[in-house]
């Protein structure tokens, strides 16, 4: 089995940029919600964050409800940033 440190795993599955303590706390919560799904569904994508996110999107139907909510929230935030940049 592949052993990955906690910090590495947090970096791999965090969906928002680090900056403040509250953001980091949010990332830790997101990581906790998605860690098992990443290991179960997207292990071969580690350590490439982009591949992990792509894999998670492709496996959306198989994600746990909590991780699916994190992914949906991240997708909505990304869409909001893109539409704001077009204005």
N, C-alpha and C positions, 0 to 999 in steps of 0.2 A: 504494500500500500504506500502511496505517496504521502510523505509527511511535509506539511507546509506550516510555517510559523503563523501565529495569530496576526502579526503586523502585515505579513505578506498577503494573507487572505483578506484582511480588511482593505488593503490597497487594490486587490484584484476585483473585488465585488462592490466597492463603493461607487455610487452613481452620481454623487455630487462633489464639487470641489471642496477641499479642506480649507479652513480659514479660521473660523472662530470655534470656541469650545462647544457651542451648541450644534454647529455643523458636524463636528467630530462625533459628538454624542449621537447625532442622527445617523451618521455613517455606521457607527458601531451597531445601532439598532437594525439598520438595513442589512448589515453583514450577518447579524444573528438570524434574521428572517430568511436569508437566501443561502447561507453557507451549505446546508445539507443539499439543497437543490443544485448548487454549482457542483458539488462533489459527486452527486448522483447522475446529473444530466450532462455536464459540460467539463468533466475532468480533463479531457484531451485538449481543451482550449487554454488551460492554465499554462503559463503565466500571462498570456496576452489579453489585457483588459478588453480591448475591442472585440476580440474573438469570443470572449466570455459573454459580453453583452449581446452580441449577435446570436450566439447559441441560446442564451436565455430567451431572447425574443422568439426564436424559432421553436423553442420548447414551451412556449407560454401555456399551452393547454395542460402540460404536465407539471407545472409549478405548483407549489403549495399556495394556498390563498394569501398568506402574508407576503410571500415573495412576489406573487403576481401583482399585489397592490403596490409594492415598492417599484416594480418594473413599470407599471402603468403610470405612477406618479412621476417617475423619471422621464418617461416618454412625453407626458403632458408638459412637463417643465421645459424639455428640449423644444417641443413644438411652439411653446410660448415665446421662447428666446428667438427662434427663427422668424416668427411672424413679427415680433417687435423690431427686429433688425431690417425688415422689409419696409417699414413705415418711414 
